[in-house]
Amino acid sequence: MLRRKPTAITVTSEDIAAFEEARIRKQEENKHPEQGQSGGTANYDPSDELKPLPGDKARIVRSREERIGVGRHG
């Protein structure tokens, strides 16, 4: 198995601020669910975890099939 250097992760103050805002917003939604969406999880999208955070640089996002080369001919 090939090995590579670990990826360095840098957390900026913008990342922390975005996290704190999201956490506070989530707490408020949990306290007052009647003001938010009905059901609470109706707005949850599992693919949101794959989207870049607000402070991240935009990068090309490929599907799993594109990454492993399934369906490519040529």
Secondary structure by P-SEA (a helix, b strand, c coil): ccccccbbbbbcaaaaaaaaaaaaaaaaaaaccccccccccccccccccccccccccccccccccccccccccc
